[in-house]
Structure formats: structure tokens, C-alpha cells
């Protein structure tokens, strides 16, 4: 199973948490559709020794010059003085017809706010911080409807937390 993910870099200041994450959908075909919502958040920081180019300067480079990000899938909306915000624009499952048919049964949101700060004690050391939130809303399959929704949401949230626990440090080490 493969997935296709498209991201966008936007200014941190334009990130506003939504009050209602997923709009309700009305459908005559499945009036008893139950949705489960998984949310995970993780913050990771690393100290970066400033070399020839300051970290803040690196973060304002065009996306094509980032070694770990696919420039074709990144859109920088506006320069930000101390960081950027990477948002998931779309997520599509690819594979067999059964796998592909799941695309209309889930929604995903991911926001990764990246910022840097200069350590006041040592101007040659900067702190790079990534604050990431992933939220997934899925239709609960018929086979799982007997399981209480809080149990499904707890398990799904734990999976997302483990994904962030593994992926965020890797991302940060690649950026540094």
C-alpha cells in the first residue's frame, strides 16, 4: 500500500486551530455512519551549532534547496522571520481497488510548525523546534461497530503517537 502526500509551507502566524475539525457529512446511503477521530501531537527540539550559514537564513531558502523536502510538493506562501508551517494538503491511498476505495472514508490533517530560536547564553547555538499535530477522522467499518468508539479512538490515537515518536526525530535529524 502506498500513499501520496502533498504539503504546503505557510507562515506560522496564519495557523489557527479550527474549532470544528471535520464538517458533518449527510448521506442518504449510509445514515448510521459512525466516525472515529484520532489526534496526536508531539513537539521535538534539537540544538543546532551555527556554522557558515545561520539557521534562520537556511529556513528562508527556496524549497528547492531543502535537502529532505520534495520541492515540487511544497509551496512557500510567505517568508516568516523565525520559522514556517508545513501543512498536509492531501493524502491519497494507492494500491488495489479495495485500498483505493478507502480514500472517501477518511480525512487527514497534519500541521508541522517549525521554528528556531537563538540560545541567549550562546549565540552560536540555535534551537530548532518542530510542533506537529496529526488528526485523522475515519468511518468506522461495520465489523468494528460493536467496539465502543472511545476504544477505537484510543487505539488510533496511540498509533498516531507512535508514528510521531518515530518520524519526528528522523525528520529533525535530516533537517539538521
Order of alpha helices (4+ residues) and beta strands (2+ residues): beta-beta-alpha-beta-alpha-beta-beta-alpha
